[in-house]
Amino acid sequence: MAPATTAGLLAGYVRAAGVRHVFGYPGESVIDFIEASRAHGVEVVAAVREATAAFMAEGAAMATGLPGVCLSTLGPGSTAVLNGVAAATLDRVPLLAISGQIESSREQFFTHQVVDHGRMFAPVTKAALRLDPASADTVIRKALRTATAERPGAVHVTVTADAWGVPAGNGEVAVPPLAPAGGTVDVYGDGDPLRGLRAARHPVILAGIAAVRCAAGPALVRLAELAGIPVVVSPMANGVFPEDHPYFAGVLDMAGYRVVWDLLADADLILAAGFDPVELISPWSVTTPVLHLDTLPNTDQVYASAHEVVGHVAAALGWIAGEWSGEPRWNVKELAAYGARLRAAWRAGRAEGRLNPSDVVAIARWPATPGPTRS
């Protein structure tokens, strides 16, 4: 196949990755990529400014599960996307941020609108790369794979104005795997990792953002019902477990958060399923033993865990359900009493005759029965 230009190769990879929209602000330094994207059937959505484009791309990634792509011009245009790029990394959202740059022949000495992208983006991305024609294939694949690998985040790519039109690659597009590993489970720690869970009388599941990425909702429901374990969700995992389910136990650090933290403190084991400490608003202060279950080992060490079950969250939960035996750990009366405390905390401070936050939530949920656990 005939070599594509750098712009055409990048647009081809974006299209092959399933992305259909690039969000950005047009400018001379990126016009070649805009035209190449259009030719490949990828729509470039013009934002009011680059900062908006970055958040639009993050939102698209959250909605589709595919990498978000944003585009900025050089100089102040590239600095404007910084906030959105940092947000994507902290939100664990795969994002490809592309910025134009002045021609390579002037980049080392020219000062007008020249920003060192490597130094600026390195602290808030998983990688800050440069797209040169000679290595374009490898760098694009690296950017996509790094952005989507656990934990996902933003990757920034700089392209000089004179690189876009240069032939790059052999015209072939080979997109790397972009989804979490399916079906894999590794265990760290001595002995049976499920021994503590089987022995626990009042365990609690704490589900986090990685459970969403691994589509672990059905597996959470199955284990909760089989073992009789209430499920607390983190703010970014809200929705992974049905809020009207009898075993739904609230959202961490949101409405009624003290009651939720008391539940975790009083439990004799926490199964942290895809929980990411980046979601914490309050410091982790409970001493309850934790069984860590996530796509990555417990390198954060916000909590201690004698055993780690590492792999695809839904697959790991399915494995635990398959190994489970015994009676449900929580009974209906215990859950009802906890629900009453959470409801009371949710409505605490309500002033009769005034519009209260709890009233707004209840109205917004109509015709569903107003409940205490909505964040």
C-alpha positions as MATLAB code, in Angstrom:
seq = 'MAPATTAGLLAGYVRAAGVRHVFGYPGESVIDFIEASRAHGVEVVAAVREATAAFMAEGAAMATGLPGVCLSTLGPGSTAVLNGVAAATLDRVPLLAISGQIESSREQFFTHQVVDHGRMFAPVTKAALRLDPASADTVIRKALRTATAERPGAVHVTVTADAWGVPAGNGEVAVPPLAPAGGTVDVYGDGDPLRGLRAARHPVILAGIAAVRCAAGPALVRLAELAGIPVVVSPMANGVFPEDHPYFAGVLDMAGYRVVWDLLADADLILAAGFDPVELISPWSVTTPVLHLDTLPNTDQVYASAHEVVGHVAAALGWIAGEWSGEPRWNVKELAAYGARLRAAWRAGRAEGRLNPSDVVAIARWPATPGPTRS';
ca = [
       0.000    0.000    0.000;
       1.101    3.551   -0.696;
       2.300    5.504    2.343;
      -0.200    7.891    3.883;
       0.712   11.317    5.152;
       1.170   11.737    8.873;
      -2.215   13.483    9.014;
      -3.890   10.719    7.025;
      -2.300    7.968    9.093;
      -3.408    9.521   12.382;
      -6.932   10.089   11.046;
      -7.026    6.490    9.831;
      -6.095    5.191   13.266;
      -8.718    7.402   14.932;
     -11.370    6.068   12.577;
     -10.245    2.446   12.977;
     -10.396    2.818   16.769;
     -14.123    3.479   16.420;
     -13.941    7.202   17.151;
     -16.346    9.252   15.064;
     -15.873   12.746   16.523;
     -12.822   14.902   17.202;
     -13.423   17.999   19.305;
     -11.213   20.992   18.744;
     -10.556   24.520   17.669;
      -9.317   25.073   14.100;
      -5.995   26.686   13.394;
      -3.291   26.779   10.774;
      -1.052   24.306   12.613;
      -3.707   21.535   12.589;
      -5.705   22.209    9.425;
      -4.129   19.202    7.644;
      -5.408   16.836   10.305;
      -8.856   18.415   10.209;
      -9.066   17.784    6.470;
      -7.691   14.247    6.809;
     -10.255   13.463    9.490;
     -13.066   14.689    7.261;
     -11.773   12.496    4.423;
     -11.827    9.454    6.743;
     -15.386   10.088    7.887;
     -14.478   11.513   11.281;
     -16.395   14.682   12.123;
     -14.405   17.535   13.657;
     -16.679   19.389   16.066;
     -15.626   23.005   16.546;
     -15.687   24.089   20.192;
     -15.919   27.634   21.534;
     -12.369   27.249   22.778;
      -9.818   24.498   23.266;
     -10.608   24.039   26.966;
     -14.199   23.195   26.065;
     -13.029   20.741   23.409;
     -11.044   18.734   25.956;
     -14.044   18.316   28.244;
     -16.282   17.466   25.278;
     -13.834   14.727   24.307;
     -13.782   13.414   27.872;
     -17.576   13.332   27.914;
     -17.658   11.458   24.613;
     -15.219    8.884   25.999;
     -17.354    8.393   29.090;
     -20.468    7.907   26.949;
     -18.972    5.567   24.348;
     -16.191    3.737   26.172;
     -13.868    4.655   23.282;
     -10.917    7.052   23.508;
     -11.908   10.702   23.375;
      -9.940   12.876   20.951;
      -9.394   16.620   21.250;
      -7.412   18.956   19.040;
      -5.717   22.269   19.732;
      -3.580   24.755   17.913;
      -0.112   25.744   19.077;
       0.882   28.130   21.889;
      -2.016   29.367   24.016;
      -4.296   26.928   22.205;
      -2.333   24.010   23.634;
      -2.210   25.489   27.126;
      -5.995   25.837   27.077;
      -6.562   22.072   26.879;
      -4.389   21.414   29.928;
      -7.238   21.506   32.439;
      -9.386   19.038   30.523;
      -6.431   16.752   29.894;
      -5.623   16.681   33.608;
      -9.268   15.971   34.418;
      -9.313   12.975   32.069;
      -6.234   11.494   33.707;
      -7.654   11.955   37.211;
     -11.061   10.651   36.070;
      -9.409    7.561   34.517;
     -10.850    8.390   31.090;
      -8.917    7.473   27.909;
      -8.149   10.665   25.988;
      -5.908   11.512   23.039;
      -5.004   15.204   23.053;
      -3.366   16.407   19.832;
      -1.653   19.793   19.618;
      -0.070   21.519   16.684;
       3.388   23.052   16.941;
       5.515   25.449   14.894;
       7.715   23.973   12.133;
      10.556   21.815   13.437;
      13.128   24.029   11.716;
      12.144   26.947   13.982;
      10.939   25.108   17.070;
      14.273   25.178   18.911;
      14.804   28.928   18.776;
      11.563   30.688   17.823;
       9.623   32.135   20.764;
       6.300   33.381   19.383;
       3.560   30.973   20.600;
       6.031   28.153   21.215;
       5.370   26.075   24.328;
       7.355   23.050   25.517;
       4.540   20.499   25.417;
       6.641   17.725   26.940;
       7.308   19.666   30.122;
       3.781   21.058   30.330;
       1.779   17.878   29.790;
       4.034   15.256   31.388;
       2.733   15.823   34.960;
      -0.946   15.433   33.972;
      -0.814   12.646   31.372;
       0.221    9.028   31.135;
       2.590   10.007   28.324;
       3.583   13.147   26.395;
       4.658   12.065   22.919;
       5.840   13.605   19.653;
       4.546   12.409   16.296;
       7.306   12.316   13.701;
       6.703   10.792   10.239;
       9.489    8.205   10.545;
       7.994    6.624   13.671;
       4.349    7.647   13.293;
       2.916    4.111   13.219;
       4.598    3.109   16.455;
       3.869    6.361   18.274;
       0.162    6.353   17.345;
      -0.248    2.760   18.504;
       1.631    3.591   21.710;
      -0.592    6.603   22.322;
      -3.826    4.628   21.890;
      -2.651    1.635   23.917;
      -1.282    3.799   26.746;
      -4.450    5.903   26.966;
      -6.701    2.844   27.242;
      -4.488    0.560   29.351;
      -5.435    0.206   33.014;
      -5.750    2.651   34.547;
      -6.896    4.731   31.563;
      -5.997    8.389   31.184;
      -4.838   11.097   28.810;
      -1.963   10.981   26.348;
      -0.727   14.152   24.661;
       0.724   14.142   21.152;
       2.628   17.045   19.594;
       2.814   17.377   15.800;
       4.863   20.092   14.092;
       3.286   21.945   11.186;
       5.784   20.540    8.679;
       5.161   16.909    9.703;
       1.494   16.616    8.731;
       1.994   16.356    4.987;
       5.031   14.055    5.028;
       4.527   10.373    4.021;
       4.379    8.118    7.083;
       4.040    4.372    7.486;
       3.052    1.914    4.791;
      -0.636    2.791    4.724;
      -1.679   -0.080    6.976;
      -3.538    0.561   10.238;
      -3.131   -1.952   13.068;
      -5.130   -0.783   16.084;
      -3.931   -2.355   19.373;
      -6.407   -3.842   21.883;
      -8.324   -1.029   23.568;
     -10.512   -2.914   26.088;
      -9.689   -4.299   29.556;
      -8.386   -7.861   29.645;
     -11.315  -10.278   29.562;
     -11.502  -13.358   31.756;
      -8.158  -13.061   33.501;
      -7.763  -13.410   37.275;
      -4.465  -13.397   39.190;
      -4.169  -13.823   42.953;
      -1.502  -12.281   45.193;
      -0.967  -13.205   48.837;
      -0.506  -16.459   50.728;
      -3.358  -18.882   51.170;
      -6.951  -18.815   49.978;
      -8.010  -15.224   49.146;
     -11.681  -16.116   49.700;
     -11.238  -17.581   53.176;
     -11.828  -14.226   54.864;
     -14.888  -13.486   52.737;
     -16.428  -16.871   53.514;
     -15.771  -16.379   57.232;
     -17.168  -12.829   57.353;
     -20.590  -12.382   58.922;
     -21.201   -8.808   57.770;
     -19.102   -8.081   54.660;
     -19.765   -5.094   52.412;
     -18.922   -4.640   48.725;
     -17.444   -1.283   47.699;
     -17.711   -0.985   43.910;
     -15.669    1.594   41.988;
     -14.984    3.005   38.555;
     -13.129   -0.070   37.252;
     -16.330   -2.057   37.788;
     -17.975    0.318   35.306;
     -15.161   -0.089   32.757;
     -15.470   -3.869   33.043;
     -19.300   -3.814   32.779;
     -19.473   -5.622   36.105;
     -23.017   -4.566   37.033;
     -24.660   -7.974   36.435;
     -21.825   -9.746   38.264;
     -22.244   -7.393   41.241;
     -25.978   -8.080   41.365;
     -25.429  -11.830   41.171;
     -22.885  -11.908   44.000;
     -24.879   -9.501   46.187;
     -28.018  -11.630   45.880;
     -26.217  -14.954   46.205;
     -24.179  -13.996   49.261;
     -26.531  -11.426   50.783;
     -23.965   -8.617   50.751;
     -24.903   -4.904   50.552;
     -23.191   -2.833   47.856;
     -21.821    0.693   48.315;
     -20.736    2.428   45.117;
     -18.182    5.180   44.619;
     -19.324    8.478   43.059;
     -18.019    7.621   39.575;
     -19.528    4.136   39.765;
     -23.018    5.445   40.539;
     -25.358    3.439   38.329;
     -23.291    0.245   38.120;
     -25.597   -1.282   40.746;
     -29.389   -0.602   40.666;
     -30.385    2.020   43.223;
     -33.766    0.361   43.761;
     -32.167   -2.996   44.587;
     -32.643   -4.217   48.187;
     -28.866   -4.570   48.579;
     -27.981   -1.090   47.340;
     -26.340    0.672   50.308;
     -25.604    4.199   49.072;
     -22.883    6.273   47.454;
     -19.572    6.843   49.190;
     -18.916   10.443   50.291;
     -22.277   11.677   49.018;
     -25.673   12.032   50.722;
     -25.652   10.441   54.161;
     -21.950    9.764   53.850;
     -21.361    9.386   57.601;
     -23.868    6.536   57.748;
     -22.181    4.898   54.756;
     -18.749    5.188   56.366;
     -20.185    3.760   59.600;
     -21.405    0.776   57.596;
     -17.895    0.206   56.234;
     -16.352    0.663   59.678;
     -18.747   -1.819   61.305;
     -18.330   -4.446   58.584;
     -15.932   -7.322   59.234;
     -14.661   -7.320   55.632;
     -14.776   -4.926   52.666;
     -14.626   -6.395   49.178;
     -13.214   -3.456   47.178;
     -14.360   -4.308   43.644;
     -12.759   -1.978   41.114;
     -12.472    0.800   43.673;
     -10.002    3.575   42.817;
      -8.700    5.775   45.675;
      -8.728    8.766   43.308;
     -12.477    8.880   43.968;
     -12.108    9.454   47.700;
     -13.320   12.788   49.069;
     -12.930   11.849   52.722;
      -9.698   10.160   53.840;
      -9.828    6.391   54.227;
     -10.100    6.059   58.004;
     -11.672    2.637   58.655;
      -9.605   -0.311   59.869;
     -11.875   -2.988   58.424;
      -9.918   -5.719   56.575;
     -10.071   -5.337   52.782;
     -10.043   -7.904   49.988;
      -8.670   -5.974   46.995;
     -10.237   -6.841   43.642;
      -9.233   -4.613   40.751;
      -7.649   -4.481   37.313;
      -4.358   -3.489   38.966;
      -2.498   -4.560   42.125;
      -2.983   -2.499   45.284;
      -0.060   -0.165   44.629;
      -1.864    2.854   46.127;
      -1.891    1.248   49.594;
      -4.571    3.654   50.805;
      -5.854    0.575   52.590;
      -3.947   -2.582   53.504;
      -4.980   -5.870   51.900;
      -3.520   -9.274   52.656;
      -4.840  -10.663   49.367;
      -5.279   -9.110   45.942;
      -7.450  -10.522   43.166;
      -6.231   -8.782   40.019;
      -7.872   -8.928   36.615;
     -11.126   -8.218   34.816;
     -13.520   -7.103   37.563;
     -16.603   -8.866   36.190;
     -14.655  -12.097   35.653;
     -13.230  -11.976   39.182;
     -16.664  -11.378   40.712;
     -18.020  -14.263   38.669;
     -15.242  -16.493   39.986;
     -16.080  -15.527   43.575;
     -19.794  -16.215   42.977;
     -18.924  -19.599   41.516;
     -16.899  -20.460   44.623;
     -19.486  -19.154   47.079;
     -21.367  -21.326   49.563;
     -23.372  -20.633   52.686;
     -26.320  -18.558   53.810;
     -26.830  -14.863   52.968;
     -24.693  -12.736   55.279;
     -27.194   -9.915   55.892;
     -30.861  -10.412   56.699;
     -33.787   -8.230   55.666;
     -34.224   -6.646   59.115;
     -30.579   -5.533   59.274;
     -30.752   -3.942   55.835;
     -34.062   -2.259   56.665;
     -32.605   -0.728   59.835;
     -29.578    0.544   57.902;
     -31.856    1.985   55.213;
     -33.851    3.858   57.842;
     -30.671    5.441   59.246;
     -29.549    6.440   55.775;
     -32.952    7.910   54.987;
     -32.897    9.946   58.181;
     -29.423   11.287   57.355;
     -30.560   12.144   53.843;
     -33.418   14.240   55.205;
     -31.541   15.758   58.149;
     -31.874   19.525   58.362;
     -34.907   19.647   56.112;
     -36.936   22.835   56.698;
     -40.692   22.501   56.309;
     -42.264   24.961   53.909;
     -39.025   25.559   51.994;
     -37.450   24.029   48.920;
     -34.805   21.654   50.238;
     -32.129   19.755   48.288;
     -33.817   16.481   49.260;
     -37.091   17.795   47.807;
     -35.383   18.601   44.500;
     -33.987   15.075   44.289;
     -37.334   13.532   45.182;
     -39.110   15.597   42.504;
     -36.492   14.738   39.905;
     -36.913   11.031   40.665;
     -40.710   11.091   40.277;
     -42.570    8.781   39.692;
     -39.989    6.561   41.382;
     -40.405    6.262   45.129;
     -38.230    8.919   46.792;
     -35.419    7.204   48.642;
     -32.475    8.063   50.839;
     -29.650    6.688   48.812;
     -29.542    8.912   45.753;
     -26.396   11.072   45.766;
];
